[in-house]
Amino acid sequence: MNLVRTLSQLLRRVPSSPPPLAASYVDVERAEKRFYLEYLREGMTVFDVGAHVGQLTLMFSRLVTRAEGHGSVHAFEAGRGAFSRLTNACLEAGLRNVVLNHLALAEKEGQIRLNIYDDDHLAWSTQALRPLENYGINVRPVSIEEPNASTVDLYCQRNDVPKIDLLKIDVEGAEFQVLLGARHMLESQRIACVAFEFGQTTFDMGNEPDHIEGYLSGMGYRVRNLVAGDPVFPGRSSAQTAQFSMHIATPDN
């Protein structure tokens, strides 16, 4: 008995292997685009929340409207500079199935406070007060804007959108706030798929992975990492360990 106890104590002292690293940024982006190519079909309705300058908006537009298809993309961008570039990109491409919205989607209607970064880092613009210096990044916001905000639920009600086939959310940490504003659409499972980012900005915004996962689970959605084999919310314990990743939430049934 003493020998068993001794062996047990020794085994507990052996350091466990470190968890495998999550996919790289490039791998995540590849997996995300591959998912959209495989999932989206003609006639679908897509919400591109945090459309930035339109790279994915243009791709979504092509995938949901082929030939005589009737698919649509509702693109949302809160920042003035990014929205201007998004508008120009859609006009130059001659897209007729994209609804452009200079609007933030959040947990409630009103206004948000958006920290805007320079052109080289425009995609980082966020509601969060990011301590980038803690991550070894010497970049600061150059201005603050206060765009109008609405919710997914109110937008769908006012624009007669009965169902969303893909709700893609990339809003630099405020993904949970967008989901909170989609409560009724999620409860009735009129959102077929949610694609959203996770990373340091999630924590910078004051959001916790457990809350996001619990909220979606309570609505009947299962969350998985878009990269096969990678964990849900890799490095989920803190901003210091969080690793950039994309997640998919779909109804359990």
JOQUIFEN-V740615 format. One line per field, one symbol per residue. burial: + if it has 24 or more other C-alpha atoms within 12 Angstrom, else -. A space follows every 10 residues. Layout:
burial = ???
//
This chain:
burial = ---------- ---------- -++----+-- +++-++---+ ++++++++++ ++++++++++ +++++----- ++++++++++ +++-+++-++ ----+-++++ +++++++--- -+-++++--- -+++++++++ ---------- +-----++++ ++++++---- -+++++++++ ++++++++++ +++-++--++ ++++++++++ +++++++++- -++-++--++ +++++++--+ ++++++--+- -+++++++++ +--
//
